[in-house]
Amino acid sequence: MAGWRRWAIAGAALAMVAGSVAHAKPGDAPVLVRKDGRHALMVDGAPFLMLGVQANNSSNYPEVLPQVWPMVERLHANTLEIPVAWEQIEPVEGQFDFSYLDALLPQARQHGVKLVLLWFGTWKNTSPGYVPAWVKTNNARFPRMRTKEGKTHYALSPHGQATFEADRKAFVALMRYLKDHDPDHVVIMVQPENETGVYQQARDYSPEANRLFAGNVPAELAKATGKRGSWTAVYGDNAEPAFNAWYTARYIDRIAAAGKAVWKLPMYVNAAVGGPFAPPGKSGGASGGPDWQVIDVWKAAAPISMRSRPTSIPAAPRTI
């Protein structure tokens, strides 16, 4: 009963916010509305209470979709979160394949289910496992992070300009596809990247990253937080995760902004969260992601539509 009570309270909050939206109408693009400390996701001109489930990472293929819809129906969900992998839509650089979405969108319409797309690009659980092979195999063009000893780390660097440009191009192509093929807004939200950051070290130690870390915090961050000086002076023991958070968040926010310029949908990020009682820099979460210890950095660096609750909280969408 407690769960249903929470849904009822959330629904009442949505209705209170929605009452202030005088010009919303069916067919309007989904939008996140904020008023007087309350929030509502508006879909088709009305407040939308998302009852969501999440598909497995391996379910983003047409052949698997027939197994997904019965579970969505069984759980009485009205929204399905499902991945779209960069390697899936751009297996060859510059050649896009949207056959998966050609199957996904019509089937979602047929089942009366809204979609939230999870973009597995530069980061998926911090790794580049879902980037195309032409990205994975070209570390000179698409650099990995470096360890303190100068060795290649597993994660792609947020300082790699070519990586950013390629990811942005693919993400824009995805949003352009939605603009051309989803005028009725079956897709109501998009998550650019997934569980961003890196494990096993606090930041990139490449020459470029070291040069940036040796300077002061960026002017935009100083203005937003009122803290000025070097990264170490401002953030102390948490300086390296804060530094990594800033450049990771800026990377993602610019990708999100490019996508929203094509097709304006609410966007959000998720976090691989660390322990709430851990000392700075040692939380156990992914360094660079929107974890609680660097949330002020993320809010300044990535003012995209919204941020999701941490993925490790039990109340997050179920996986099917």
Salt bridges, closest charged atoms under 4 A:
ASP28 OD1 - LYS25 NZ 3.15
ASP36 OD2 - LYS35 NZ 3.99
ASP44 OD2 - LYS114 NZ 3.43
GLU87 OE1 - LYS136 NZ 3.14
GLU93 OE2 - ARG141 NH2 2.69
ASP182 OD1 - ARG109 NH2 3.26
ASP184 OD2 - ARG109 NE 2.86
GLU208 OE2 - ARG211 NH2 2.76
GLU240 OE2 - ARG203 NE 3.16
ASP253 OD2 - ARG250 NH1 3.27
